[in-house]
Amino acid sequence: MNTVIRKIGNSEGVILPKELLTKLNLQAGDNVLIVQEGDELRLRRVEDSAEEFERKMAVARDRMKKYEKVYRALAK
């Protein structure tokens, strides 16, 4: 499948055909990771599962509790 790199605002990007997005169950707003392998680029879906989100929130809560005094001082 061929496509063209296009100017999009101040950046450049690739438009993915609707058929490909439908086939891979992707839509606007989904996160993908660009992986360079030699001279190839690959797109991989980034899925933040509920477990991954909860793990990240646990780390955030731990840090907030650990550094509560510092955060309060910085907030003044």
Secondary structure as UniProt FT lines:
FT   STRAND          5..8
FT   TURN            9..10
FT   STRAND          11..14
FT   HELIX           18..23
FT   TURN            24..25
FT   TURN            28..29
FT   STRAND          32..37
FT   TURN            38..39
FT   STRAND          40..45
FT   HELIX           50..66
FT   HELIX           68..75
//
